[in-house]
Amino acid sequence: MKRIFPKYAYGSGPRQGCWWDETAVQPRCPVLAGDTKCDVAIVGGGFTGVSAALYLARRGSDVVVVDAHSIGWGASGRNGGFCCVGGGMRSDASLDKRYGITERRAWRRTERAAVDRVDTLIRELGLDVDRHSNGETCLAHRSRAFAGFDAEARAIEENYGVSPEVLPASRMAAAGLSGPFYGALTLPIGFGLNPRKFLNGMIEACRTSGVRFFDNSPAVQIAPGRVQTPKGDIKADKIIVATNGYSSEDIPEWLAARYMPAQSTVIVTRPLENDDLAAQGWTSGQMAYDTRRLLHYFRLLPDRRFLFGMRGGLRSGVAAERAARAAVERDFRAMFRAWSEVEVTHAWSGLVCLSRDFVPFVGAVPDMPGVFAGFAYHGNGVAMGTHAGAVLADLVSGERPDNYPSVMSQPAGRFPLGSVRRLLMPAIYSAFRLRDALP
């Protein structure tokens, strides 16, 4: 494998301390030993790969899923659990300029459809995923951000067909959203969940439908009709690559420089008492995030632990991991000052994935007949990754997918600097930090 982060990023270190590991038992699967055949081979056992397997199995396809570690080991098993609109980072104006107004609207409809898809799967499979929150709330970290909420509300009505709620700072305490914020904008689409329980539920449904899963079976080479692993090959009519931020530059080679892994770190506190909540004035079950480019995201979990995450880590290693976790904890305590002594019991990190065009790619891999890929959800993979899997299942089956706009079907472009493209990130993050610090 040719990966652009140090080896530590792809090992067990960043995952140690993940709260979700204590809430649901991770399925264990055998290692692929010996050659096998199937209709569709899927590389990557996260939301995209497992969702694709489920929808294909429902059609009667024989499906094999392999993962370099264990199924659900990557970002899908350790994210913040925000099922919300998103998947890209382009503004409406940027989308209009690049793709046109019609395609922008189709993309925004797809964002909402992705959330609806997760909701439908949870209900169809009868899953208990610790669901909570009526949509998601954006919190203005400066007055200028709040001043833009009225325009943002109008855009939400156009794009998603719902009416958001705008709260000035004077009304936030009554809503249980006290903090150093200038106002709030709530989009009534989405919900919080336990990502591991959701993924496990899909895996169990897949197994019931005959899908075969294999742990510790990394793809070392992919070619049309064949996936090679260390201990056995898979012959398959179709292949789906669903490795996202944990991809390799050479599996397949087309992926080289078309994705950018970026680190995101999360902490979870001890369960908060009534006095703790009252002292801070945060009693809401809403999942929330702030208006920074290097945003913070947080929510009060159903068991009253508080989850708080942040993007921005640039290095990988034992010391870098320790520093990233410390930075998140510092920001948490600065934002929620009444909890400055509250114990942080869990901390971990993982890799989200960006594309050069700041939109996902889901489709056929050029010049590789029968090979498909889905990646780059920009930190919003619960909904969009699950939807991408369903789209890939349609494409593999020769069917026209619903909610598949050109925004996500055009092949991803290459980042400059190739295998050393991570050198671009310090300058980008520095610009983000400067912008976030402006009044």
C-alpha positions in Angstrom: 0.0 0.0 0.0 1.1 3.6 -0.7 -0.5 5.9 1.8 0.3 9.6 2.4 0.1 9.7 6.2 2.7 8.0 8.4 1.9 4.4 9.3 0.7 5.4 12.8 -2.5 7.0 11.3 -3.6 3.6 9.9 -2.8 1.7 13.1 -4.6 1.2 16.4 -3.2 4.2 18.2 -5.7 6.9 17.0 -8.6 4.6 17.7 -7.6 3.8 21.3 -10.1 5.4 23.7 -13.0 5.4 21.2 -16.2 5.6 23.3 -18.3 3.7 20.7 -16.1 0.6 21.4 -17.8 0.4 24.8 -21.3 0.8 23.5 -21.5 -2.0 20.9 -19.6 -5.1 20.2 -17.7 -4.9 16.9 -18.5 -7.9 14.6 -15.6 -10.3 14.2 -15.1 -11.9 10.8 -12.6 -14.5 9.5 -9.6 -13.7 7.3 -10.0 -14.5 3.7 -8.0 -17.7 3.1 -8.0 -19.2 -0.3 -9.6 -18.0 -3.6 -13.3 -17.3 -3.9 -15.8 -16.1 -6.4 -18.8 -13.7 -6.2 -20.9 -11.3 -8.2 -19.6 -8.2 -6.5 -16.4 -7.7 -4.4 -16.4 -4.7 -2.1 -13.2 -3.3 -0.7 -13.8 -1.3 2.5 -16.3 -2.2 5.3 -17.6 1.2 6.3 -20.9 2.9 5.7 -20.4 3.0 1.9 -19.2 -0.6 1.5 -21.8 -2.1 3.9 -24.6 -0.1 2.5 -23.7 -1.2 -1.0 -23.5 -4.8 0.1 -27.0 -4.6 1.7 -28.7 -3.1 -1.3 -27.0 -5.6 -3.6 -27.8 -8.5 -1.4 -31.5 -7.5 -1.4 -31.3 -7.8 -5.2 -30.0 -11.4 -4.9 -26.3 -10.6 -5.6 -23.6 -12.8 -4.1 -21.4 -10.2 -2.3 -18.0 -10.4 -0.6 -16.7 -7.5 1.6 -13.0 -7.3 2.7 -11.4 -4.8 5.0 -7.7 -4.2 5.8 -8.6 -4.3 9.5 -12.0 -5.2 10.8 -15.4 -4.3 9.4 -16.2 -0.8 10.7 -12.7 -0.2 11.9 -12.2 3.1 10.0 -14.0 6.4 10.2 -17.5 4.8 10.1 -16.9 3.1 13.4 -15.4 6.1 15.2 -17.1 9.3 13.9 -19.2 11.8 15.8 -22.5 10.3 14.8 -24.0 13.3 13.1 -26.6 12.1 10.5 -27.1 15.4 8.7 -27.1 17.2 5.3 -23.6 17.6 3.8 -21.1 15.7 2.0 -19.4 18.6 0.2 -17.9 21.9 1.1 -19.0 24.1 -1.9 -21.2 27.1 -1.3 -24.4 27.7 -3.4 -22.6 30.3 -5.4 -19.7 28.0 -6.2 -22.0 25.2 -7.1 -24.0 27.5 -9.4 -20.9 28.7 -11.1 -19.4 25.2 -11.6 -22.5 23.0 -12.2 -25.5 25.4 -12.8 -28.5 26.2 -10.6 -30.4 23.1 -11.7 -27.6 20.8 -10.6 -27.0 22.7 -7.4 -30.7 22.2 -6.5 -30.4 18.5 -7.4 -27.4 18.1 -5.2 -29.1 19.8 -2.2 -32.1 17.4 -2.7 -29.6 14.6 -2.6 -28.2 15.8 0.7 -31.7 15.6 2.2 -32.4 12.3 0.5 -29.3 10.8 2.1 -30.6 11.6 5.6 -33.9 10.2 4.7 -32.2 7.0 3.5 -30.6 6.5 6.9 -33.9 7.1 8.6 -35.6 4.6 6.4 -33.0 1.9 7.0 -33.2 2.4 10.8 -37.0 1.9 10.6 -36.9 -1.0 8.1 -34.3 -2.9 10.1 -35.8 -2.0 13.5 -32.6 -0.6 14.9 -32.0 1.0 18.3 -29.3 3.6 17.5 -29.7 6.0 20.4 -31.3 8.5 18.1 -31.9 12.0 19.3 -32.0 15.7 18.1 -34.5 17.4 15.8 -32.2 18.4 13.0 -28.9 20.2 13.7 -28.1 23.6 15.1 -25.4 26.0 13.8 -24.0 28.4 16.4 -22.5 31.7 15.3 -19.1 32.2 16.9 -19.0 35.9 15.9 -21.5 38.6 15.3 -20.9 38.7 11.6 -21.8 35.1 11.3 -25.1 35.6 13.0 -25.8 38.6 10.7 -25.6 36.1 7.8 -28.2 33.7 9.2 -31.2 35.4 7.6 -29.7 34.9 4.2 -28.7 31.3 5.1 -32.3 30.6 6.2 -33.6 31.7 2.8 -31.1 29.5 1.1 -32.2 26.6 3.3 -35.8 27.1 2.3 -34.9 27.0 -1.4 -32.5 24.1 -1.2 -34.3 21.8 1.2 -37.9 22.9 1.3 -38.0 23.5 5.1 -38.2 26.5 7.3 -35.3 26.8 9.8 -35.5 28.6 13.1 -33.2 31.5 13.9 -32.5 32.4 17.5 -30.8 35.5 18.7 -28.4 35.3 21.6 -31.1 36.6 24.0 -33.2 33.5 23.4 -30.6 30.8 23.5 -30.5 30.3 27.2 -34.2 29.5 27.2 -33.5 26.9 24.5 -30.7 25.3 26.6 -28.0 26.4 24.3 -25.9 28.7 26.5 -22.3 29.4 25.5 -20.1 32.0 23.8 -22.4 32.3 20.8 -24.1 35.2 19.0 -27.1 33.2 17.8 -28.3 29.9 16.4 -29.8 28.6 13.2 -31.6 25.2 13.4 -32.1 23.2 10.2 -34.9 20.6 11.0 -33.3 17.8 9.0 -31.1 15.2 10.5 -30.4 13.5 13.9 -27.7 12.2 16.1 -27.0 8.5 16.5 -24.6 5.9 17.7 -22.7 5.2 14.4 -21.5 1.8 15.6 -25.0 0.6 16.4 -26.2 1.8 13.0 -23.3 0.1 11.1 -23.7 -3.1 13.1 -27.4 -3.2 12.3 -26.6 -3.0 8.6 -23.9 -5.7 8.9 -26.3 -8.1 10.6 -28.9 -7.5 7.9 -26.2 -8.2 5.3 -25.2 -11.4 6.9 -28.8 -12.5 7.0 -29.0 -11.9 3.3 -25.8 -14.0 2.7 -23.1 -11.3 2.4 -19.7 -12.7 3.3 -17.3 -10.4 5.4 -13.6 -10.9 5.9 -11.4 -9.0 8.4 -7.7 -8.4 8.1 -7.8 -9.0 4.4 -6.4 -5.9 2.7 -6.7 -5.5 -1.0 -3.1 -5.4 -2.3 -4.1 -5.2 -6.0 -7.3 -4.4 -7.9 -7.8 -5.2 -11.6 -11.0 -5.6 -13.5 -12.6 -8.9 -12.4 -10.1 -9.5 -9.6 -9.2 -8.4 -6.1 -5.9 -9.8 -4.7 -5.5 -10.1 -0.9 -2.5 -11.6 0.9 -4.0 -15.0 1.4 -6.5 -15.3 -1.4 -7.9 -13.7 -4.6 -11.5 -12.8 -5.3 -12.9 -13.2 -8.8 -15.9 -10.9 -9.2 -17.9 -9.6 -12.1 -18.0 -6.1 -10.5 -15.8 -4.4 -7.8 -16.5 -1.5 -5.5 -13.7 0.5 -3.8 -15.1 2.1 -0.6 -11.9 3.0 1.4 -12.4 6.8 1.6 -9.8 8.5 3.9 -8.0 5.1 4.4 -7.4 4.7 0.7 -4.1 3.8 -0.9 -2.4 5.6 -3.9 -2.2 2.3 -5.9 -5.4 0.4 -5.1 -6.3 1.1 -7.8 -3.7 3.5 -9.2 -6.5 5.8 -10.5 -7.0 6.9 -6.9 -3.6 8.5 -6.6 -3.8 12.1 -5.6 -7.6 12.2 -6.0 -8.4 12.1 -2.2 -7.0 14.0 0.8 -7.2 12.4 4.2 -7.7 14.9 7.1 -7.7 14.2 10.8 -10.7 14.7 13.1 -10.5 14.2 16.9 -13.3 13.6 19.4 -13.5 13.6 23.1 -16.4 12.3 25.4 -16.9 13.3 29.0 -18.3 11.5 32.0 -22.1 11.6 32.3 -23.1 15.1 33.4 -25.3 15.6 36.4 -28.3 18.0 36.6 -26.1 20.5 38.4 -23.5 20.3 35.7 -26.0 21.0 33.0 -27.6 23.8 34.9 -24.3 25.5 35.7 -23.4 25.7 32.0 -27.0 26.3 30.8 -26.7 23.6 28.1 -29.6 21.2 28.4 -30.5 20.7 24.8 -30.3 17.4 23.0 -29.5 19.1 19.7 -26.5 18.1 17.8 -24.6 21.4 17.1 -21.6 22.9 15.4 -20.1 26.3 15.1 -19.5 28.6 12.2 -15.7 28.3 12.1 -14.0 26.9 9.0 -12.1 24.5 11.3 -15.4 23.8 13.1 -16.2 22.3 16.4 -19.1 19.8 16.6 -20.7 18.6 19.7 -23.8 17.1 21.3 -25.2 15.9 24.6 -25.6 12.2 24.2 -28.7 10.4 25.5 -26.8 9.1 28.5 -25.8 12.7 29.2 -22.1 12.3 28.3 -21.0 15.3 26.2 -19.3 14.6 22.8 -17.0 17.3 21.4 -15.0 17.1 18.2 -12.7 19.3 16.1 -10.8 19.1 12.8 -7.4 20.4 12.2 -4.7 17.7 13.0 -1.9 17.8 10.5 0.6 15.3 11.8 0.4 11.7 12.9 2.3 9.9 15.6 2.2 9.3 19.3 3.1 12.9 20.2 0.9 14.4 17.5 -2.0 12.3 18.7 -1.5 13.4 22.3 -1.3 17.1 21.1 -4.4 16.8 19.0 -6.5 15.4 21.9 -5.1 18.1 24.2 -6.1 20.8 21.8 -9.7 19.5 21.5 -10.0 19.4 25.3 -8.6 22.9 25.6 -11.2 24.2 23.1 -14.0 22.3 24.9 -13.1 23.8 28.3 -12.8 27.3 26.8 -16.2 27.1 25.1 -18.0 25.4 28.1 -16.3 27.1 31.0 -18.6 25.7 33.7 -17.3 22.2 32.7 -13.6 23.2 33.1 -13.2 20.4 35.7 -15.4 17.8 34.1 -13.5 14.6 33.5 -12.9 13.6 29.9 -13.1 9.8 29.8 -12.5 9.0 26.2 -10.6 10.5 23.2 -9.8 9.2 19.7 -9.2 10.3 16.2 -9.8 9.2 12.6 -9.5 10.3 9.0 -12.1 12.1 7.0 -11.7 12.6 3.3 -11.7 15.6 1.0 -11.6 15.9 -2.8 -10.0 18.6 -4.8 -13.5 19.7 -6.0 -14.9 19.6 -2.5 -17.7 17.3 -3.5 -18.0 13.5 -3.3 -17.2 11.2 -6.2 -19.5 8.2 -6.7 -19.3 6.3 -10.0 -17.3 4.1 -12.4 -13.5 4.3 -12.3 -12.3 5.5 -15.7 -10.6 2.9 -17.9 -11.3 0.1 -15.4 -14.4 -1.8 -16.7 -16.5 -3.1 -13.9 -14.7 -1.2 -11.2 -16.6 1.5 -9.2 -15.7 3.8 -6.3 -17.3 6.2 -3.8 -15.3 8.6 -1.5 -14.8 12.1 -0.2 -17.8 13.0 2.1 -16.0 15.8 3.8 -16.7 14.7 7.3 -20.4 13.9 6.7 -20.2 10.2 5.9 -23.1 8.9 8.0 -25.7 10.0 5.6 -23.8 10.6 2.4 -21.6 7.5 2.7 -24.7 5.4 3.2 -26.4 7.0 0.2 -23.3 6.5 -1.9 -23.4 2.8 -1.2 -27.0 2.6 -2.4 -26.0 4.6 -5.6 -23.1 2.2 -6.2 -25.4 -0.8 -5.8 -27.7 0.7 -8.5 -24.8 1.4 -10.9 -23.3 -2.0 -10.4 -26.7 -3.5 -11.2 -27.1 -1.5 -14.3 -29.9 0.6 -12.9 -30.3 4.4 -12.9 -29.9 5.7 -9.3 -32.3 8.1 -7.7 -30.7 11.3 -6.4 -27.5 11.0 -8.4 -26.7 14.5 -9.6 -23.7 15.4 -11.8 -22.1 17.1 -8.8 -21.2 13.7 -7.4 -20.9 11.7 -10.7 -18.0 13.6 -12.4 -14.7 11.9 -11.8 -12.6 13.5 -9.0 -9.7 15.7 -10.1 -6.1 15.3 -8.9 -4.6 17.4 -6.1 -1.3 19.1 -7.0 2.0 17.8 -5.5 0.9 14.1 -5.8 2.0 11.9 -3.0 3.3 14.9 -1.0 0.0 16.9 -1.3 -0.3 17.0 2.5 2.2 19.9 2.2 -0.8 22.0 1.0 -2.7 21.6 4.3 -0.7 23.8 6.7 -1.2 26.9 4.6 -4.9 26.1 4.1 -5.4 25.5 7.8 -3.5 28.6 8.7 -5.8 30.7 6.5 -8.8 29.0 8.1 -7.6 29.9 11.6 -6.9 33.5 10.6 -10.4 33.8 9.2 -12.0 32.1 12.2 -10.2 34.6 14.5 -11.6 37.7 12.8 -14.3 39.6 14.7 
